[in-house]
Amino acid sequence: MPHPPGSMTWSVMCPRSAAGAPTRAGHRLPYNSGETQVLGALVARATGRTMGDYMQEKLCEPLGMTSPGYWVLDPAGTEMAYGGLNLTARDYARIGELYRCGGVWQGEQIIPAAWVRDSLTVAAPHLEPGRPIIGGHPTGLGYGHHWWLPAGDRGEFSAIGVYNQFVYVDPTARTTIVKLSANRRYGTSATESTNREMETLTFLRALARRDN
């Protein structure tokens, strides 16, 4: 699609194996934020609206979000869909609770139950915990539709943002936890010792299970 003047140009690279050959679809998941940006562009094109406007109608208003939120924009005013959404902890928790409750909020079906179920399901072997690739190395998490899925039988899921920001949900414990504090060493290497995602997730899982 043509790029408006001043907008950023996004490229989505074809995943490749260690030998340099393209990876066949359905065999490997190298996590790629650019693909989420393309998805955001598709939503905007399909609806004829900005992502912010569409989210305002479909999520913010039905969930009764209490504080102003905003997207980080490029110079042309396009939302950075892959990681530019800013909300309060309370409003992020509303999204986690919406999914914990199968897409229902205060008795109203906001998101189709089938979509929620599919979003929180490992649908193929290459999406199972330990198989997705982040920063060139496997992670201990599985992947659904933009939710990370820890191993186990509790139905847990988590959104994980840059700098160790989390929306973690444990349906068995009926618990949603939001963590917005930043890890200033995040991204300075590709290792867990600086990024601390699995360490943080272990802490959140223990906190949710404390009384359950």
C-alpha positions as CSV (number, residue, x, y, z in Angstrom):
1,M,0.0,0.0,0.0
2,P,1.3,3.5,-0.6
3,H,2.8,5.4,2.3
4,P,1.5,8.8,3.2
5,P,4.2,11.6,3.3
6,G,6.1,11.5,6.5
7,S,5.0,8.0,7.5
8,M,7.3,5.2,8.6
9,T,7.9,2.4,6.1
10,W,7.4,-1.1,7.5
11,S,9.0,-4.2,6.1
12,V,8.1,-7.8,7.1
13,M,10.9,-10.2,6.4
14,C,10.3,-13.8,5.4
15,P,11.4,-16.0,8.3
16,R,14.6,-18.0,7.5
17,S,16.2,-21.0,8.9
18,A,19.8,-21.1,10.2
19,A,20.9,-22.1,6.8
20,G,19.3,-19.1,5.2
21,A,16.5,-20.8,3.4
22,P,12.9,-19.5,3.9
23,T,11.1,-21.2,6.8
24,R,7.9,-23.0,5.6
25,A,4.7,-21.7,7.0
26,G,3.4,-23.6,10.0
27,H,6.8,-25.0,11.0
28,R,8.5,-22.2,13.0
29,L,7.5,-19.0,14.8
30,P,10.1,-16.3,14.9
31,Y,8.3,-13.5,16.8
32,N,8.1,-10.4,14.5
33,S,6.5,-7.1,15.7
34,G,6.3,-5.9,12.1
35,E,3.6,-8.5,11.5
36,T,1.5,-6.9,14.2
37,Q,2.0,-3.6,12.6
38,V,0.7,-5.0,9.3
39,L,-2.3,-6.5,11.1
40,G,-3.1,-3.0,12.5
41,A,-2.9,-1.6,9.0
42,L,-5.3,-4.3,7.8
43,V,-7.8,-3.4,10.6
44,A,-7.6,0.3,9.6
45,R,-8.1,-0.5,5.9
46,A,-11.0,-3.0,6.5
47,T,-12.9,-0.6,8.9
48,G,-12.0,2.6,7.2
49,R,-11.1,4.0,10.6
50,T,-8.0,4.6,12.7
51,M,-7.2,1.9,15.2
52,G,-7.8,4.4,18.0
53,D,-11.3,5.2,16.8
54,Y,-12.2,1.5,16.3
55,M,-10.8,0.5,19.7
56,Q,-12.7,3.4,21.4
57,E,-16.0,2.0,20.1
58,K,-15.3,-1.7,20.4
59,L,-13.4,-1.9,23.7
60,C,-12.9,1.4,25.6
61,E,-16.6,2.4,25.8
62,P,-18.1,-1.1,26.4
63,L,-15.5,-1.8,29.1
64,G,-16.0,1.6,30.8
65,M,-12.4,2.5,30.8
66,T,-11.8,5.3,33.3
67,S,-8.8,7.2,32.1
68,P,-7.6,8.6,28.8
69,G,-5.4,6.3,26.8
70,Y,-3.4,6.9,23.7
71,W,-1.4,5.2,20.9
72,V,2.1,6.3,20.0
73,L,1.8,7.6,16.4
74,D,4.2,7.9,13.5
75,P,4.7,11.3,11.8
76,A,1.7,10.6,9.6
77,G,-0.6,9.8,12.5
78,T,-0.6,6.0,12.1
79,E,-0.8,4.1,15.4
80,M,2.2,1.9,16.3
81,A,0.1,-1.2,16.6
82,Y,3.0,-3.5,17.7
83,G,3.7,-1.8,21.0
84,G,2.4,1.8,21.2
85,L,-0.7,1.5,23.3
86,N,-0.7,3.4,26.6
87,L,-3.3,2.7,29.3
88,T,-3.6,2.7,33.0
89,A,-3.1,-0.5,35.0
90,R,-6.8,-0.6,35.8
91,D,-7.8,-0.3,32.2
92,Y,-5.3,-2.9,31.1
93,A,-6.8,-5.2,33.7
94,R,-10.2,-4.7,32.2
95,I,-8.9,-6.3,29.0
96,G,-7.4,-9.2,30.9
97,E,-10.7,-9.7,32.8
98,L,-12.7,-9.5,29.5
99,Y,-10.7,-12.5,28.2
100,R,-10.8,-14.3,31.5
101,C,-14.5,-14.1,31.3
102,G,-14.7,-15.5,27.8
103,G,-15.4,-12.1,26.1
104,V,-18.3,-11.2,28.4
105,W,-18.3,-7.9,30.3
106,Q,-21.1,-7.2,32.8
107,G,-23.4,-9.6,31.0
108,E,-22.7,-8.4,27.5
109,Q,-20.7,-10.5,24.9
110,I,-18.1,-7.9,23.8
111,I,-15.9,-10.3,21.9
112,P,-17.2,-13.6,20.4
113,A,-16.5,-16.5,22.8
114,A,-15.1,-18.6,19.9
115,W,-12.5,-15.9,19.2
116,V,-11.5,-15.8,22.8
117,R,-11.1,-19.5,23.0
118,D,-9.1,-19.7,19.8
119,S,-6.9,-16.8,20.9
120,L,-5.9,-18.7,24.0
121,T,-5.3,-22.1,22.4
122,V,-2.0,-23.5,21.1
123,A,-3.2,-24.4,17.6
124,A,-0.1,-26.1,16.1
125,P,3.1,-27.9,17.4
126,H,5.4,-25.0,16.4
127,L,3.3,-22.7,18.8
128,E,3.7,-25.0,21.9
129,P,5.6,-23.7,24.9
130,G,9.3,-23.8,24.2
131,R,9.0,-23.5,20.4
132,P,8.4,-19.8,19.5
133,I,11.6,-17.9,18.8
134,I,12.3,-14.4,20.3
135,G,15.5,-12.6,19.6
136,G,17.0,-15.7,18.0
137,H,16.4,-18.1,20.9
138,P,13.4,-20.3,22.0
139,T,11.2,-19.0,24.7
140,G,9.5,-21.1,27.4
141,L,6.1,-19.9,26.3
142,G,3.5,-21.0,23.8
143,Y,1.6,-18.6,21.5
144,G,-2.0,-18.0,20.6
145,H,-3.5,-14.9,18.9
146,H,-1.3,-12.3,20.4
147,W,-1.3,-13.9,23.8
148,W,1.6,-15.8,25.3
149,L,0.6,-19.1,26.9
150,P,2.6,-20.6,29.7
151,A,2.9,-24.4,30.0
152,G,0.5,-26.2,32.4
153,D,-3.2,-27.0,32.8
154,R,-4.5,-23.8,34.4
155,G,-5.3,-22.0,31.2
156,E,-3.0,-19.1,32.0
157,F,-2.2,-16.4,29.4
158,S,-0.3,-13.2,29.3
159,A,0.3,-10.1,27.2
160,I,4.0,-9.2,27.5
161,G,5.2,-5.7,26.5
162,V,8.6,-4.2,26.1
163,Y,10.5,-3.5,29.4
164,N,8.8,-6.3,31.3
165,Q,5.2,-5.0,31.2
166,F,2.6,-7.7,31.7
167,V,-1.1,-8.4,31.7
168,Y,-1.1,-11.8,33.3
169,V,-4.3,-13.9,33.8
170,D,-4.8,-17.1,35.7
171,P,-8.4,-18.2,35.2
172,T,-8.1,-21.0,37.7
173,A,-7.2,-18.5,40.4
174,R,-9.7,-16.0,39.0
175,T,-6.9,-13.5,39.0
176,T,-5.6,-10.8,36.6
177,I,-2.4,-9.0,37.4
178,V,-1.0,-6.0,35.6
179,K,2.6,-4.9,35.9
180,L,3.7,-1.6,34.2
181,S,7.0,-1.0,35.9
182,A,10.0,-0.9,33.6
183,N,13.2,-2.9,33.6
184,R,15.9,-0.4,32.4
185,R,18.2,-3.3,31.3
186,Y,15.6,-4.8,29.0
187,G,16.8,-5.3,25.5
188,T,20.5,-4.6,26.3
189,S,21.1,-8.3,25.4
190,A,19.1,-11.2,24.1
191,T,19.4,-13.1,27.3
192,E,17.0,-13.8,30.3
193,S,19.6,-12.3,32.6
194,T,18.7,-8.8,31.4
195,N,15.2,-9.2,30.0
196,R,13.9,-11.2,32.9
197,E,10.6,-12.2,31.3
198,M,10.5,-15.7,32.6
199,E,11.6,-14.6,36.0
200,T,8.8,-12.0,36.1
201,L,6.3,-14.5,34.9
202,T,7.3,-17.0,37.6
203,F,6.8,-14.3,40.2
204,L,3.3,-13.4,38.8
205,R,2.3,-17.1,38.7
206,A,3.4,-17.6,42.3
207,L,1.5,-14.4,43.4
208,A,-1.7,-15.6,41.7
209,R,-1.5,-19.0,43.3
210,R,-0.7,-17.8,46.8
211,D,-4.2,-18.2,48.1
212,N,-5.4,-20.7,45.5
